[in-house]
């Protein structure tokens, strides 16, 4: 372990937990806010086209982008969790092998998604929930987004690996730079060059490629583990480790994508306005939770390093610190969302039907927003310490095991559209009821593990 990595180890295992998490969380929060803004930028500018079908297309394709992100998070969290634990054990060689293996596997998987998606473009756009009027816009947008799948997945891997090494600032530089470029390219390509919906897609993948290049460069700086093809291991053991650490992320992201597809199909009988409204609400809620997720990401390297170093009391202290402050933050954000729901929806699509449908859905989701504090922090801790089964269960619960059946059950009930609008809130209540006993059980187990001499 070189001098910079040794210094990082001592900081992560000795600095006061609360102060350490806050310091590490600042670049993560910024990165998550910018990433969420990324996702919202296309919706905002496409909304200027004054077409519910175009706005709905961005919401429909968002579920495919969630699949691409699921692959990136799968390899990024799967390799990153292992890297942080191995660095905590001073096993630098194994960490280096995993970094390159996770990166190249994600790159190849992204390429496969690109090729298969372009071959089956029309049926894919229909499957994602496009109505006949939305389909032409969805195909136009999706065909371009798929081209960027290889570096979009690889970028997420690099960003997460940098974060798990305790150097999130390098990832933040890459993400922020790409976001600024995206915001500038959106209006330029859409309106100046008159490329419409396709211009928004090109702006996204060009900016994502810029981020990818900067992230790859960041891996060579500040004592970070560089990516080298010579370190790529064609060894099933590494794949198993990635599955162990990344399966919860894959379950969470892929089921979120399936849930979005279900929402699009369930909303289809109520017209393009309903599809557009639910898509806008999803983007707003993603943005609202991004700061909380970034805060939790500041906890993950602390959790991984200290768990690897067998300093279990610091892991538990970090969890309680994050769960408390995340819940309070989300409670405040939820109240603001309830108060200003119509204005928030109108920012993206100032259509009376879209605003009416979206405002109610947003208020219902904001009412249970604070529950995500416990759910998310529990899931992050369980995943980082390698508790694959409970972590995967919690990851799958909120937007999969509970939300998907709720969407269909409530949409065909007498509640109709209201059932669709309230389905996420009901899912949140059921998920926290599952998460509380699981997390408390693991915390009790950790209290009994040696050599945690402080307890």
TAKA-V6472 format. One record per pair of residues at least 12 apart in sequence whose C-alpha atoms are under 10 Angstrom apart, sorted by the first residue. I is the first residue (numbers start at 1). J is the second residue. Records with the same first field share a line. If there is no record, write none. Layout:
I->J, J
This chain:
1->87, 90, 91, 92, 93, 223
2->92, 223
3->223
4->222, 223, 224
5->87, 90, 92, 165, 166, 222, 223, 224, 225
6->87, 88, 90, 223
7->223
8->87, 88, 165, 166, 167, 223, 305
9->84, 87, 88, 89, 90, 165, 166, 302, 305, 306, 309
10->88, 305
11->166, 302
12->24, 88, 165, 166, 301, 302, 303, 304, 305, 306, 314
13->88, 302, 303, 305, 306, 307, 308, 309, 310, 311, 314, 315
14->306, 311, 314
15->302
16->314, 317, 318
17->299, 302, 303, 314, 315, 316, 317, 318, 319, 321
18->299, 314, 317, 318, 319, 320, 321, 322
20->298, 299, 302, 318
21->295, 296, 297, 298, 299, 300, 301, 302, 303, 318, 321, 322
22->295, 296, 298, 299, 322
23->295, 298, 299
24->163, 166, 167, 168, 169, 294, 295, 296, 297, 298, 299, 300, 301, 302
25->163, 166, 168, 169, 291, 292, 293, 294, 295, 296, 297, 298, 299, 300
26->168, 169, 172, 291, 294, 295, 297, 298
27->163, 167, 168, 169, 170, 171, 172, 173, 294, 295, 297, 298
28->159, 160, 163, 167, 168, 169, 171, 172, 290, 291, 292, 293, 294, 295, 296, 297, 298
29->168, 172, 290, 291, 292, 293, 294, 295, 296, 297, 298
30->169, 172, 173, 175, 176, 290, 291, 294, 295
31->159, 168, 169, 171, 172, 173, 174, 175, 176, 179, 290, 291, 294
32->172, 175, 176, 286, 287, 289, 290, 291, 292, 293, 294, 295, 297
33->175, 176, 286, 287, 288, 289, 290, 291, 292, 293, 294
34->172, 175, 176, 177, 178, 179, 180, 287, 290, 291
35->172, 175, 176, 178, 179, 286, 287, 290
36->179, 283, 284, 285, 286, 287, 288, 289, 290, 291
37->176, 179, 180, 182, 183, 283, 284, 286, 287, 290
38->175, 176, 178, 179, 180, 181, 182, 183, 204, 207, 208, 287
39->58, 59, 62, 65, 179, 204, 283, 284, 286, 287
40->58, 280, 282, 283, 284, 286, 287, 348
41->179, 182, 183, 186, 187, 200, 203, 204, 283, 348
42->55, 58, 59, 182, 183, 186, 187, 190, 197, 199, 200, 201, 203, 204, 348
43->55, 56, 57, 58, 59, 62, 197, 200, 276, 279, 280, 283, 347, 348, 349
44->58, 186, 280, 346, 347, 348, 349
45->183, 186, 187, 190, 191, 196, 197, 200, 348, 349
46->58, 186, 187, 190, 196, 197, 198, 199, 200, 348, 349
47->197, 276, 280, 346, 347, 348, 349, 350, 351
48->187, 190, 191, 347, 348, 349, 350
49->190, 191, 196, 197, 349
50->349, 350, 351
51->134, 272, 273, 276, 349, 351
52->133, 134, 271, 272, 273, 274, 275, 276, 277, 349, 350, 351, 353, 354
53->130, 131, 132, 133, 134, 135, 136, 137, 138, 271, 272, 273, 275, 276
54->133, 134, 135, 136, 137, 138, 141, 196, 197, 272, 276
55->134, 137, 138, 197, 272, 273, 275, 276, 277, 279, 280, 348, 349
56->129, 130, 131, 133, 134, 135, 137, 138, 264, 272, 273, 274, 275, 276, 277, 278, 279, 280
57->125, 128, 129, 130, 131, 133, 134, 135, 136, 137, 138, 139, 140, 141, 142, 197, 272, 275, 276, 279
58->134, 137, 138, 141, 142, 197, 200, 201, 276, 279, 280
59->128, 129, 130, 138, 260, 261, 264, 275, 276, 277, 278, 279, 280, 281, 282, 283
60->125, 126, 127, 128, 129, 130, 131, 134, 135, 137, 138, 141, 142, 257, 260, 261, 263, 264, 265, 275, 276, 278, 279
61->124, 125, 128, 129, 130, 137, 138, 139, 141, 142, 143, 145, 257, 260, 261, 279
62->128, 142, 145, 257, 260, 261, 279, 282, 283
63->128, 129, 253, 254, 255, 256, 257, 258, 259, 260, 261, 264, 279
64->117, 124, 125, 128, 142, 145, 146, 254, 257, 258, 260, 261
65->142, 145, 146, 149, 152, 253, 257
66->252, 253, 254, 255, 256, 257, 258, 260
67->113, 149, 153, 250, 253, 254, 255, 256, 257, 258
68->106, 109, 110, 113, 114, 145, 146, 148, 149, 150, 152, 153, 156, 253, 254, 257
69->110, 149, 152, 153, 154, 155, 156, 157, 249, 250, 253, 254, 257
70->153, 156, 246, 247, 248, 249, 250, 251, 252, 253, 254, 255, 256, 257
71->105, 106, 107, 109, 110, 113, 149, 152, 153, 154, 156, 157, 246, 247, 249, 250, 253, 254
72->102, 103, 105, 106, 107, 109, 110, 149, 150, 151, 152, 153, 154, 155, 156, 157, 158, 159, 160, 246, 249, 250, 253
73->106, 153, 154, 155, 156, 157, 158, 159, 160, 246, 247, 248, 249, 250, 252, 253
74->102, 106, 153, 156, 157, 242, 243, 244, 245, 246, 247, 248, 249, 250, 251, 252, 253, 254
75->99, 101, 102, 103, 104, 105, 106, 107, 109, 153, 154, 156, 157, 158, 160, 161, 239, 242, 243, 245, 246, 247, 249, 250
76->99, 102, 103, 106, 153, 154, 155, 156, 157, 158, 159, 160, 161, 162, 163, 164, 242, 245, 246, 249
77->102, 156, 157, 159, 160, 161, 163, 164, 242, 243, 244, 245, 246, 247, 248, 249, 250, 380, 383, 384
78->98, 99, 102, 157, 160, 161, 238, 239, 240, 241, 242, 243, 244, 245, 246, 247, 248, 249, 250, 383, 384, 386
79->95, 97, 98, 99, 100, 101, 102, 103, 157, 158, 160, 161, 164, 238, 239, 241, 242, 243, 244, 245, 246
80->95, 98, 99, 102, 157, 158, 159, 160, 161, 162, 163, 164, 165, 242, 245, 246, 300, 301, 304, 384
81->95, 160, 161, 163, 164, 165, 241, 242, 244, 245, 246, 300, 301, 303, 304, 305, 383, 384, 385, 386
82->94, 95, 98, 99, 161, 164, 238, 241, 242, 244, 245, 246, 304, 305, 308, 384, 385, 386
83->95, 96, 97, 98, 99, 161, 162, 164, 165, 225, 301, 304, 305
84->161, 162, 163, 164, 165, 166, 300, 301, 302, 303, 304, 305, 306, 307, 308, 384, 385
85->164, 165, 301, 302, 303, 304, 305, 306, 307, 308, 309, 310, 384, 385, 386
86->98, 304, 305, 308, 309
87->164, 165, 304, 305, 308, 309
88->165, 301, 302, 303, 304, 305, 306, 307, 308, 309, 310
89->305, 306, 307, 308, 309, 310
90->305, 308, 309
92->225
93->225, 231
94->231, 238
95->165, 225
96->224, 225, 226, 227, 228, 231, 232
97->225, 226, 227, 228, 229, 230, 231, 232, 233, 238
98->161, 225, 227, 231, 232, 233, 238, 239, 241, 242
99->157, 158, 161, 162, 219, 225, 226, 227, 228, 231, 232, 233
100->157, 158, 225, 226, 227, 228, 229, 230, 231, 232, 233
101->227, 228, 229, 230, 231, 232, 233, 234, 235, 238, 239, 242
102->154, 157, 158, 161, 227, 232, 233, 238, 239, 242
103->153, 154, 155, 156, 157, 158, 161, 227, 228, 229, 232
104->150, 154, 157, 227, 228, 229, 231, 232, 233
105->153, 154, 157, 232, 233, 234, 239
106->149, 150, 151, 152, 153, 154, 155, 156, 157
107->149, 150, 151, 152, 153, 154, 155, 157
108->149, 150, 151, 153, 154
109->149, 150, 153, 154
110->146, 147, 148, 149, 150, 151, 152, 153, 154
111->146, 147, 148, 149, 150, 151, 153
112->149, 150
113->146, 147, 148, 149, 150
114->143, 144, 145, 146, 147, 148, 149, 150
115->146, 147, 149
116->146
117->142, 143, 145, 146, 147, 149
118->139, 142, 143, 144, 145, 146, 147
119->143
121->138, 139, 140, 142, 143, 146
122->135, 136, 138, 139, 142, 143
123->135, 139
124->138, 139, 142
125->137, 138, 139, 140, 141, 142, 143
126->138, 139, 261, 265
127->261, 262, 264, 265
128->257, 258, 260, 261, 262, 263, 264, 265
129->260, 261, 262, 263, 264, 265, 266, 267, 268, 275
130->261, 264, 265, 268, 272, 275
131->264, 265, 268, 269, 271, 272, 275
132->272
133->271, 272
134->272, 275
137->196, 197, 198
138->197, 198
139->197, 198
140->196, 197, 198, 199, 201
141->196, 197, 198, 199, 200, 201, 202
142->197, 198, 201
143->198, 201, 202
144->197, 198, 199, 200, 201, 202, 203, 204, 205
145->198, 200, 201, 202, 203, 204, 205, 206
146->201, 205
147->201, 202, 205
148->201, 202, 204, 205, 206, 207, 208, 209
149->205, 208, 209
150->209
151->205, 208, 209, 210, 211, 212, 213
152->204, 205, 207, 208, 209, 211, 212
153->208, 212
154->209, 212, 215, 216
155->171, 174, 175, 208, 209, 210, 211, 212, 213, 214, 215, 216
156->171, 175, 211, 212, 215
157->212, 215
158->170, 171, 174, 212, 214, 215, 216, 218, 219, 227
159->171, 172, 173, 174, 175, 211, 212, 215, 216, 218, 219
160->297
161->219, 224, 225, 301
162->215, 218, 219, 224, 225, 301
163->297, 298, 300, 301
164->297, 298, 299, 300, 301, 302, 303, 304, 305, 384
165->223, 224, 225, 300, 301, 302, 304, 305
166->224, 297, 298, 299, 300, 301, 302, 305
167->218, 219, 221, 222, 223, 224, 301
168->218, 297, 298, 301
169->218
170->214, 215, 216, 217, 218, 219, 221, 222, 224
171->211, 212, 214, 215, 216, 218, 219
172->211, 214, 215, 218
173->211, 214, 215, 218
174->207, 208, 209, 210, 211, 212, 213, 214, 215, 216, 217, 218
175->207, 208, 210, 211, 212, 214, 215
176->207, 211
177->207, 208, 210, 211, 214
178->203, 204, 205, 206, 207, 208, 209, 210, 211, 212, 213, 214
179->203, 204, 207, 208, 210, 211
180->207
181->203, 204, 206, 207, 208, 210, 211
182->200, 201, 202, 203, 204, 205, 206, 207, 208, 210
183->200, 203, 204, 207
184->203, 207
185->199, 200, 201, 202, 203, 204, 206, 207
186->198, 199, 200, 201, 202, 203, 204
187->199, 200, 203
188->200, 203
189->201, 202, 203
190->202, 203
241->386
243->388
244->383, 386, 387, 388, 389, 391, 392
245->382, 383, 384, 385, 386, 387, 388, 391, 392
246->383, 384, 386, 388, 391, 392
247->383, 388, 389, 391, 392, 393, 395, 396
248->379, 380, 382, 383, 387, 388, 389, 390, 391, 392, 393, 394, 395, 396
249->379, 380, 383, 391, 392, 395, 396
250->392, 395, 396
251->391, 392, 393, 394, 395, 396, 397, 399, 400
252->391, 392, 393, 394, 395, 396, 397, 398, 399, 400
253->395, 396, 399, 400
254->396, 399, 400
255->395, 396, 397, 398, 399, 400, 401, 403, 404
256->395, 396, 397, 398, 399, 400, 403, 404
257->399, 400
258->399, 400, 403, 404
259->398, 399, 400, 401, 402, 403, 404, 405, 406, 407, 424
260->278, 279, 282, 399, 403, 404, 407
261->404
262->403, 404, 405, 407, 408, 420
263->275, 278, 279, 403, 404, 407, 408, 411, 420, 421, 423
264->276, 278, 279, 420
265->407, 408
266->407, 408, 410, 411, 412, 416, 417, 419, 420
267->407, 411, 416, 417, 420, 421
269->417
270->416, 417
271->353
272->353, 354
273->349, 351, 352, 353, 354, 355, 356, 357, 358
274->353, 354, 355, 356, 357, 358, 417, 420, 421
275->354, 357, 358
276->348, 349, 353, 354, 355, 357, 358
277->345, 346, 348, 349, 351, 353, 354, 355, 356, 357, 358, 359, 360, 361, 362, 421
278->345, 354, 357, 358, 359, 361, 362, 420, 421
279->358
280->344, 345, 346, 347, 348, 349, 354, 355, 358, 359, 362
281->341, 344, 345, 348, 357, 358, 359, 360, 361, 362, 363, 365, 421
282->358, 361, 362, 365
283->348
284->337, 341, 344, 345, 348, 362
285->333, 334, 337, 362, 365, 366, 369
288->330, 333, 334, 337, 366, 369
289->326, 329, 330, 333, 334, 369, 370, 372, 373, 376
291->326, 329, 330
292->322, 323, 325, 326, 327, 329, 330, 372, 373, 376, 377
293->326, 372, 373, 376, 377, 380
295->322, 323, 325, 326, 377
296->318, 319, 321, 322, 323, 326, 373, 376, 377, 378, 379, 380, 381
297->322, 377, 380, 381
298->318, 322
299->315, 318, 319, 321, 322, 377, 380, 381, 384
300->315, 318, 319, 377, 380, 381, 382, 383, 384, 385
301->384
302->314, 315, 318, 319, 384
303->315, 316, 317, 318, 319, 380, 381, 382, 384, 385
304->381, 383, 384, 385, 386
305->384, 385
306->385
307->384, 385, 386, 446
308->385
309->451
310->449, 450, 451, 452
311->449, 450, 451, 452, 453, 454
312->443, 446, 447, 448, 449, 450, 451, 452, 453, 454, 455
313->443, 446, 447, 449, 451, 452, 453, 454, 455
314->452, 454
315->381, 385, 443, 446
316->381, 442, 443, 444, 446, 447
318->377, 381
319->374, 377, 378, 380, 381, 443
320->374, 377, 378
321->377
322->373, 374, 376, 377, 378
323->371, 372, 373, 374, 375, 376, 377, 378
324->373, 374, 377
325->373, 374
326->370, 371, 372, 373, 374, 376, 377
327->369, 370, 371, 372, 373, 374, 375, 376, 377
328->370, 371, 373
329->369, 370, 373
330->366, 368, 369, 370, 371, 372, 373
331->366, 367, 368, 369, 370, 371, 372, 373
332->366, 369, 370
333->366, 367, 369, 370
334->362, 363, 364, 365, 366, 367, 368, 369, 370
335->363, 366, 367, 369, 370
336->363, 366
337->359, 362, 363, 364, 365, 366, 367, 369
338->359, 360, 361, 362, 363, 364, 365, 366, 367
339->359, 363, 366
340->359, 362, 363
341->355, 356, 358, 359, 360, 361, 362, 363, 366
342->354, 355, 356, 357, 358, 359, 360, 362, 363
343->355, 359
344->358, 359, 362
345->357, 358, 359, 362
346->358, 359
357->417, 418, 421
358->421
359->421
360->418, 421, 422
361->417, 418, 419, 420, 421, 422, 423, 424, 425
362->421, 422, 424, 425
363->421, 422, 425
364->418, 421, 422, 423, 424, 425, 426
365->421, 422, 423, 424, 425, 426, 427, 428
366->424, 425
367->425
368->424, 425, 426, 427, 428, 429
369->424, 425, 428, 429
370->428
371->425, 428, 429, 431, 432, 433
372->398, 428, 429, 431, 432
373->432
374->431, 432, 435, 436, 439
375->394, 395, 397, 398, 428, 431, 432, 433, 434, 435, 436, 439
376->394, 395, 432, 435
377->439
378->390, 391, 394, 395, 432, 435, 436, 438, 439, 440, 442, 443
379->391, 392, 393, 394, 395, 435, 438, 439
380->394, 395
381->439, 442
382->394, 438, 439, 442, 443
383->395
387->442
390->435, 438, 439, 442
391->435, 438, 439
393->431, 434, 435, 438
394->431, 432, 434, 435, 438, 439
395->431, 435
396->431
397->427, 428, 430, 431, 432, 434, 435
398->424, 425, 426, 427, 428, 429, 430, 431, 432, 434, 435
399->423, 424, 427, 428, 431
400->427
401->427, 430, 431
402->423, 424, 426, 427, 428, 429, 430, 431
403->420, 423, 424, 425, 426, 427, 428, 430, 431
404->423, 424, 427
405->423, 427
406->419, 420, 422, 423, 424, 426, 427
407->419, 420, 421, 422, 423, 424, 427
408->420, 423
409->423
410->422, 423
411->423
